[in-house]
Amino acid sequence: MARRTAERKIYAQAKLRRLRREHGMNQVDMARALGISTSYANQLEQSQRPLTAPVLLRIAEVFGVDAEFFSEAEGDRLATELRSALADEACGVPPPPEEEIA
């Protein structure tokens, strides 16, 4: 049986690291901005702990992203768009396999 979206654990790893770096922050700066400990910020970036709803909302506020930024559906949508962009069917080039994108 599939779990509902609200029950799924969300791990931030690369997306959170990218946001932090794009905003010129180190982990200490990010932890302060989010109101969490530096060790917790590190655990989030290493996917050792899932995002909690309050932290997810704070990340959205601090970094100006939608909370859906971290959802699996968003990643799937981006992979589909990338796959379409890489395919040049007018030249007879088929889209790459999903394994090469994900």
C-alpha positions in Angstrom: 0.0 0.0 0.0 1.4 3.4 -0.9 1.9 5.9 1.8 0.4 9.3 1.6 2.6 12.2 0.8 2.3 13.6 4.3 3.8 10.4 5.7 6.8 10.3 3.4 10.1 11.3 4.8 11.9 14.0 2.9 15.7 14.1 2.7 17.3 17.3 1.6 20.9 16.4 0.9 22.1 17.9 -2.5 19.2 20.4 -2.8 19.9 21.9 0.6 23.6 22.1 0.0 23.0 23.8 -3.3 20.7 26.3 -1.8 23.1 27.1 1.0 26.0 27.5 -1.4 24.0 29.7 -3.8 23.3 32.0 -0.9 27.0 32.2 0.0 26.5 30.4 3.4 28.5 27.9 5.2 26.7 25.3 7.4 27.1 27.5 10.5 25.5 30.5 8.8 22.7 28.3 7.5 22.1 26.7 10.9 21.8 30.1 12.5 19.4 31.4 9.8 17.2 28.3 10.2 17.4 28.3 14.0 18.9 24.8 14.2 22.2 23.4 15.5 25.1 23.1 13.2 25.2 19.3 13.8 21.6 19.0 12.7 22.3 21.1 9.6 25.1 18.8 8.8 22.9 15.7 9.3 20.3 17.2 7.0 22.9 17.7 4.3 24.2 14.2 4.7 20.7 12.7 4.5 21.1 11.3 8.0 17.9 13.0 9.2 14.8 13.8 7.3 13.4 17.3 7.1 10.7 18.1 9.6 7.7 20.3 8.7 8.9 23.3 10.8 12.4 23.1 9.3 11.1 22.7 5.8 8.9 25.8 6.2 11.8 27.8 7.6 14.0 26.7 4.7 11.3 27.9 2.3 11.2 31.2 4.1 15.0 31.8 4.4 15.9 30.7 0.9 12.8 31.9 -0.9 11.8 28.5 -2.4 8.5 26.7 -2.4 8.2 23.8 0.1 7.6 21.5 -2.9 11.2 22.2 -4.0 12.2 19.1 -1.9 9.5 16.8 -3.0 10.1 13.7 -5.1 7.5 14.9 -7.6 9.5 18.0 -8.3 12.6 15.9 -9.0 10.6 13.6 -11.3 9.2 16.7 -13.2 12.7 18.1 -13.7 14.0 14.8 -14.9 11.2 14.6 -17.4 11.9 18.1 -18.6 15.6 17.4 -18.9 15.0 14.2 -20.8 12.8 16.1 -23.3 15.4 18.9 -23.7 18.1 16.4 -24.4 16.1 14.5 -27.0 16.3 16.0 -30.5 13.8 13.9 -32.3 14.0 16.2 -35.3 17.5 14.9 -35.9 16.6 11.3 -35.1 18.2 11.3 -31.7 16.1 9.5 -29.1 15.8 10.7 -25.6 18.4 9.2 -23.2 17.3 6.5 -20.8 16.0 7.7 -17.4 18.9 5.9 -15.6 21.3 8.3 -17.3 19.5 11.4 -16.0 18.5 10.4 -12.5 
